[in-house]
Amino acid sequence: MVRLWSIYGEPLWVLVNLGFPVLSSLALSLLYVSAGMADYTGFAILGGVMVSFWGNVLWSMASQFNWDKQEGLFEIYLTSPASMPAILIGMSLGGIAATAPSAVLVTIVGWALFHPPIAASWAAVALTFVLTLASLYALGMSLASLYLVYGRQAESLNNVLQEPVSMLSGIYFPSIGSFSPFPFALQVVASLIPLTIGMDALRRSLFFSQGLASVWPSLLALAAMAVVLLFVSTRALKALEKKGRMDGTVAVRIR
């Protein structure tokens, strides 16, 4: 409830959270139509859905502890009986619930305006979506430790990551595989981003009828990424928590 109120309690944030993904998705859909590729507008709509969650990972999950430190709330987390990973997992669930209305709005508006053809294997779509969110929010938990250490530089890092990752991960067009415009070496780099693997598997299962038998390598990669990133974030948070309890340096606010 705290996370939901923090996002939807401010009218401007509501407008940004709901409007930005819709406008981006519509712009890219119109670009597909103008290029004579109206059958692929579903790529842009799907991208608008997933960019909502990617933005939430960067601007909410990864930055949350840093913002709380500046507001003087992080000390409460350090003295709480709850573990730091448990707090972040709770925040991630709240973030998913808070971002869902934006994703639903993009889906409704996009499909109402462009009617993209779909040929879905729904079991594969559902499992891919869940594993993609799990790996993305595990990445956000890992970045939370990094941002907590670097303080105000975290916002600059967010600005640096937002657009390059959006392009490399293929949110609005395929960035890996035979239809990718990128050279093989860049595709390998892009594949290290959980969102890249998730978007590729979602497109194949939602628009090309590829079921679990076809996308299982991507599902396995997403599951492995989620586990590894969760382990990394847990270890990093425990180290920071220990440091904070011993010398108090983590909780010092940087202005």
C-alpha positions in Angstrom: 0.0 0.0 0.0 2.9 2.4 0.8 4.4 1.8 -2.7 1.0 2.3 -4.4 0.3 5.5 -2.6 3.8 6.8 -3.3 3.2 6.4 -7.0 -0.5 7.3 -7.4 -0.7 9.9 -4.6 0.9 12.5 -6.8 -1.2 13.6 -9.9 1.9 14.4 -12.0 3.4 11.0 -11.3 0.2 9.4 -12.3 0.2 11.3 -15.6 3.9 10.3 -16.3 3.4 6.7 -15.3 0.3 6.2 -17.4 1.0 8.6 -20.3 4.7 8.1 -21.2 4.4 4.4 -22.2 1.2 5.0 -24.1 2.7 7.9 -26.1 5.9 5.9 -26.9 4.0 2.9 -27.9 1.6 4.9 -30.2 4.6 6.7 -31.8 6.4 3.5 -32.7 3.2 1.9 -33.9 2.6 4.7 -36.3 6.1 4.4 -37.5 5.5 0.7 -38.3 2.3 1.7 -40.1 4.0 4.4 -42.2 6.7 1.9 -43.1 4.1 -0.5 -44.5 4.6 -3.0 -41.6 1.2 -2.6 -39.9 1.2 -6.3 -39.0 4.2 -5.6 -36.7 2.6 -2.9 -34.6 2.2 -5.5 -31.9 5.9 -5.3 -31.3 5.5 -1.6 -30.4 2.5 -2.3 -28.1 4.3 -5.1 -26.3 7.3 -2.8 -26.0 5.1 -0.1 -24.4 3.9 -2.7 -21.8 7.4 -3.8 -20.9 9.0 -0.3 -20.9 6.6 0.5 -18.0 8.1 -2.2 -15.9 11.7 -1.4 -17.0 11.2 2.3 -15.9 9.8 1.1 -12.6 12.9 -1.1 -12.1 15.3 1.9 -12.7 13.4 4.8 -11.2 11.8 3.0 -8.2 13.5 -0.2 -7.3 17.1 0.6 -8.0 16.9 4.1 -6.6 14.6 3.6 -3.7 17.2 3.0 -0.9 19.2 6.0 -2.1 16.2 8.3 -2.0 15.2 6.9 1.4 18.7 7.6 2.7 18.4 11.3 1.6 15.0 11.5 3.3 16.4 10.0 6.5 14.3 6.8 6.3 17.1 4.3 5.6 18.1 4.3 9.3 14.6 2.8 10.0 15.4 -0.1 7.6 18.7 -0.8 9.3 17.1 -1.0 12.7 14.1 -3.0 11.4 13.8 -6.7 12.3 13.1 -7.4 8.6 16.0 -8.3 6.4 17.0 -5.8 3.6 16.3 -8.3 0.8 12.8 -8.9 2.3 12.1 -5.2 2.2 13.2 -4.9 -1.4 11.1 -8.0 -2.4 8.1 -6.3 -0.8 8.9 -3.1 -2.7 9.2 -5.0 -6.0 5.7 -6.6 -5.5 4.3 -3.2 -4.8 6.1 -1.8 -7.9 4.6 -4.5 -10.1 1.1 -3.9 -8.8 1.6 -0.1 -9.2 2.9 -0.5 -12.8 0.2 -2.9 -13.9 -2.4 -0.2 -14.7 0.0 1.5 -17.1 0.7 -1.8 -18.9 -3.0 -2.5 -19.1 -3.7 0.9 -20.6 -1.1 0.5 -23.2 -2.5 -2.9 -24.2 -6.1 -1.6 -24.4 -5.3 1.6 -26.4 -2.8 -0.1 -28.7 -5.1 -3.0 -29.6 -8.1 -0.8 -30.0 -6.3 1.5 -32.5 -4.2 -0.9 -34.4 -5.6 -4.4 -34.1 -2.3 -6.2 -34.5 -2.6 -9.9 -35.3 -1.6 -12.3 -32.6 -1.0 -16.1 -32.7 -0.2 -16.8 -29.0 0.9 -19.8 -27.1 -0.5 -18.5 -23.8 1.3 -20.9 -21.5 4.6 -19.7 -22.9 3.5 -16.1 -22.8 2.5 -16.3 -19.2 5.6 -18.1 -18.0 7.9 -15.8 -20.0 6.3 -12.7 -18.6 6.6 -14.0 -15.0 10.2 -14.9 -15.4 11.1 -11.7 -17.2 9.6 -9.7 -14.3 11.4 -11.8 -11.8 14.8 -11.3 -13.5 14.2 -7.6 -14.0 13.3 -6.9 -10.4 16.2 -9.0 -9.2 18.3 -6.7 -11.4 16.7 -3.8 -9.6 17.6 -5.2 -6.2 21.2 -5.6 -7.3 21.4 -2.1 -8.6 19.9 -0.8 -5.3 23.1 -1.7 -3.5 25.2 0.0 -6.1 23.1 3.1 -6.1 23.2 3.2 -2.3 27.0 3.4 -2.4 27.3 6.0 -5.1 24.6 8.3 -3.8 23.6 11.2 -6.0 25.5 9.7 -9.0 22.7 7.1 -9.1 20.4 9.5 -10.9 23.1 10.1 -13.6 23.5 6.4 -14.0 19.7 6.0 -14.5 19.8 8.6 -17.3 22.7 6.8 -18.9 21.1 3.3 -18.7 17.5 4.2 -19.7 17.8 4.7 -23.5 20.8 2.5 -24.4 19.2 -0.5 -22.6 15.8 0.3 -24.3 17.5 0.1 -27.7 19.8 -2.9 -27.0 17.0 -4.9 -25.3 14.8 -4.6 -28.4 11.8 -3.2 -26.6 10.2 -1.9 -29.9 12.0 -4.1 -32.5 14.0 -7.4 -32.5 17.5 -6.8 -31.2 18.7 -10.5 -31.3 18.1 -13.3 -33.8 17.8 -13.3 -37.6 15.7 -10.1 -37.8 18.1 -8.0 -35.6 19.8 -5.0 -37.3 22.8 -5.4 -34.9 26.0 -7.3 -35.6 26.5 -10.6 -33.8 29.0 -9.2 -31.2 26.5 -6.5 -30.2 23.7 -9.1 -30.0 25.9 -11.1 -27.6 26.3 -8.0 -25.4 22.5 -7.3 -25.6 21.8 -10.9 -24.5 23.3 -10.2 -21.1 20.4 -7.9 -20.3 17.4 -9.9 -18.9 14.9 -7.7 -20.8 16.5 -8.7 -24.1 15.9 -12.4 -23.6 12.4 -11.7 -22.2 11.3 -9.5 -25.1 12.6 -12.0 -27.7 10.7 -14.9 -26.0 7.5 -12.8 -25.6 7.5 -11.8 -29.3 8.0 -15.4 -30.4 5.3 -16.8 -28.1 2.8 -14.0 -28.6 3.0 -13.4 -32.3 4.5 -16.5 -33.8 2.8 -19.3 -31.9 6.1 -20.7 -30.5 5.3 -22.7 -27.4 7.3 -23.9 -24.4 9.1 -26.4 -26.6 10.6 -23.6 -28.6 11.2 -20.9 -26.0 12.5 -23.1 -23.2 16.2 -22.0 -23.6 15.1 -18.4 -23.1 13.0 -19.4 -20.0 16.0 -21.3 -18.6 18.2 -18.2 -19.2 15.7 -15.9 -17.5 15.4 -18.2 -14.5 19.2 -18.5 -14.2 19.5 -14.7 -14.4 16.9 -14.2 -11.7 18.6 -16.6 -9.3 22.1 -15.2 -9.9 21.0 -11.5 -9.6 19.0 -12.3 -6.4 22.0 -14.0 -4.9 24.2 -11.0 -5.8 21.8 -8.5 -4.4 21.4 -10.5 -1.2 25.1 -10.7 -0.6 25.6 -7.0 -1.5 22.8 -5.9 0.8 24.1 -8.0 3.7 27.5 -6.5 3.3 26.1 -2.9 3.2 23.8 -3.7 6.2 26.8 -4.9 8.2 28.8 -1.9 7.3 25.9 0.4 8.2 25.4 -1.2 11.6 29.1 -1.0 12.5 30.1 2.5 11.4 27.0 4.2 10.2 28.5 5.4 6.9 25.9 3.9 4.7 23.1 5.9 6.4 24.9 9.2 6.0 23.0 11.5 3.8 24.7 13.1 0.8 23.5 16.6 -0.3 
